[in-house]
Amino acid sequence: MKFIVPAGIALCGYSPGSRIGFGEDLAPGVAREWRKWVLDPRYFLDDPTLTSLRNGANYHGSLLMLAPSDDLWITLDDVRGLATAFTGTQPDVRALVPAACGVDAIAHMGFFRSVNSPAWRVLAEAFALQGDDDGHAAHLRVHVERPA
């Protein structure tokens, strides 16, 4: 990461992630910003340009943060680190193990893919346990279209 992004930009004018099996192609400015975050132990939490991060202290509701155990990009400890931005609540950070959810793989961007719909019950169960301020149960309706 430290050398790949600058070298790719120098050679191609952009970060050629798809050519080297390293994610997607990124514009130079986007790649540089992402590289800066990835090399920082607190990721983007200390980026002074992201002023909206201060809003984490103002959020006082429930917060469920899931970390797929097969994610090669962000670990459970990384998600716990991101949860520290929400100082106004106690985030519920959980590992999401694909086999325990009845799916083969979730990885970094796979949670909402239809093939992983069995894993969505984790969200449905979490929402079902939540209620509003008047004690009414919250409801989440999950509609899954199955291929014909």
N, C-alpha and C positions, 0 to 999 in steps of 0.2 A: 504494500500500500504506500509506504513511504516513498518508494522510487517508481513504482509502476504508473501511478497517475501522472506525475510530471513528465515521465518519459513518453507515455502515450500521447499526451497533449503536444509535446514537442515534435513528435514524429507525425501525428495525424491531424493535429489541430483540434482534437477532442479526445475524450477518454474512451478508447475502443473496447469497452468491457465485453461486448458480445463476441468480439474476435478472439479474445483470450480466455473465454469461459469464466468471466468475472463479472457477472451481472449484465446490465444493459449499458448501451452507449450513453455518455453524458456530455453535455456542453461543458466547455472549459471552466466557466465560473461555478457551475453546479458541482463539477468534479472536485475542484479545489476546496469548496466549502465542505463537502462531504468528507474529503480526506482530512481536513482540519479537525472535524468532529470525531472521526474514527480514531485519530491519533491522540485525542484528549481523553484521559481516564474518566472524565465525567460527561463524555460525549458532547452534546450541544448545550448542556445545562449552564455552562459558564460563558456562553457566547453573548457578549453585551449587545449585539444587534437584535437578539430575540427578546424584546422587551415583554412580550406576552407571557413569557415563562413566569413572570412575577405573579400572574393570576393563580398559580397553583396554591398559594396561601389563602385565596378567597373561595376555593372550592371546598365545601363541607359535606358533600353527599357521599354516597357509596362509590367505590372505585375498584373494579376488578381488572387486574392486569395479568394477562396470560403469557407464558413463555414456553413455546413448544420445545420439548426436550431435544428434538432433532434439528433445531435451528442452528446453522453454522455461523450465522452473522451476529446474533445477540443471545447471550446466555441468561439463565435465571438470575445470576448475580448482576448482570447488566440491567435487567428489568427492575430488579430491586433498587439499583442505583437511580434509574429514571424515576422510580416511585418517590424518591426523596424530594422531588420538586413539588409534590402535593403535600405541603406542610399543614394544610387546614383539615386534613382527614387522615385516616389510617388505611392506606391502600391494601387490598387483599391481593397479594402477588402469589400466583400459583404456577407450578410446572404443569404443562399439558403434555402428557405422554401419549403419543399416537395410538399405540396398541391398547391402552386403557380406554381410549375413546372409540375403538372399533375401526380405526383407519390405519393405512399402511405408513403414511408420511404426512406431515404438516409443513415442516420447514419454515422458512422465513415469511413467505407470502402466500402460503397455501390454505390458511384457515377458512377463508370464505369461498373456496372453490367447491363446486357442487359435489365433487367426489368425496369431500370431507364433511358433508352434511351430518353424519353421525356425531361428529365432535361438537356440533352446535348445541347439543343438549346441555353442555356445560354452561353456556350463556343462558339458555332457557331456565335451567334450574336456579342459576344465580338471580335472574330477574324475578322468578316466582317467589323467592324468599324475601324479596324487597317489598316494602309497602310505602304508601305515601305518609305524609305527616299526620293524617287522620286515622291511620291504622288500617287503611284499605289495602288489600293485596294488589300488587302490580301484576300485570299480565303481559306476556310476550307471546305473540302468535308467530310461529315459524312455519312458513310455507315452503315446501321443497318440491320443485318440479322434477319428476323422474323422466329420464329419456324413454321414449316409446320403444 
